[in-house]
Amino acid sequence: MDTNPWEQWDYFEIDGGSIFIFADVMGIGDYNLLHSTAPGEISDPQWGDELLHRHIPEMPGSNEEY
């Protein structure tokens, strides 16, 4: 896999349809809310890019950041 585990929950009755994205960022089975389209909740449309960025290993002998 290219990322840590994540889940999308869809609620069709909340404000005409809302999504909630949860991910196990630390890889220890503890899921946290990363993004939602529901008003008043965490909103981070770039959640997928950030989760992938956290998981890319550093290349040996490289000083570049990914």
C-alpha positions in Angstrom: 0.0 0.0 0.0 1.1 3.6 -0.6 -0.7 5.1 2.4 -1.7 4.2 5.9 -5.3 2.8 6.2 -8.1 5.2 5.8 -11.9 5.1 5.5 -14.6 7.3 4.0 -18.0 7.5 5.7 -20.9 8.9 3.7 -24.0 10.4 5.5 -26.7 11.3 3.0 -29.0 12.8 5.7 -26.5 15.4 7.0 -26.9 18.7 5.2 -27.9 17.0 2.0 -24.9 14.7 2.0 -21.6 14.9 3.9 -18.5 12.8 3.9 -16.1 12.0 6.7 -12.5 10.8 6.1 -10.8 8.9 8.9 -7.2 7.7 8.7 -4.7 5.7 10.9 -2.0 8.2 10.5 0.4 6.6 12.9 -0.2 3.1 11.7 -1.3 1.8 15.2 -5.0 1.3 14.6 -6.1 4.7 16.0 -8.3 6.4 13.3 -8.7 10.2 13.5 -10.9 12.5 11.4 -8.9 14.2 8.7 -11.5 15.8 6.6 -15.3 16.4 6.4 -17.7 18.3 4.2 -20.1 18.8 7.1 -20.3 22.3 8.4 -18.3 22.9 11.6 -16.1 19.8 11.2 -12.4 19.6 10.2 -12.1 20.5 6.5 -8.8 19.6 4.7 -9.4 19.0 1.0 -5.7 18.0 0.6 -5.9 15.2 3.2 -5.0 12.5 0.6 -1.8 14.3 -0.5 -0.7 14.9 3.1 -1.3 11.2 4.0 0.7 10.0 1.0 3.5 12.5 1.7 3.8 11.2 5.3 4.2 7.6 4.1 6.8 8.1 1.3 10.2 6.8 2.7 13.3 8.8 2.3 15.6 7.6 -0.4 19.0 6.4 0.8 21.7 8.8 0.0 19.3 11.6 -0.8 19.1 14.9 1.1 15.9 15.9 -0.7 12.6 16.1 1.1 9.6 14.5 -0.5 
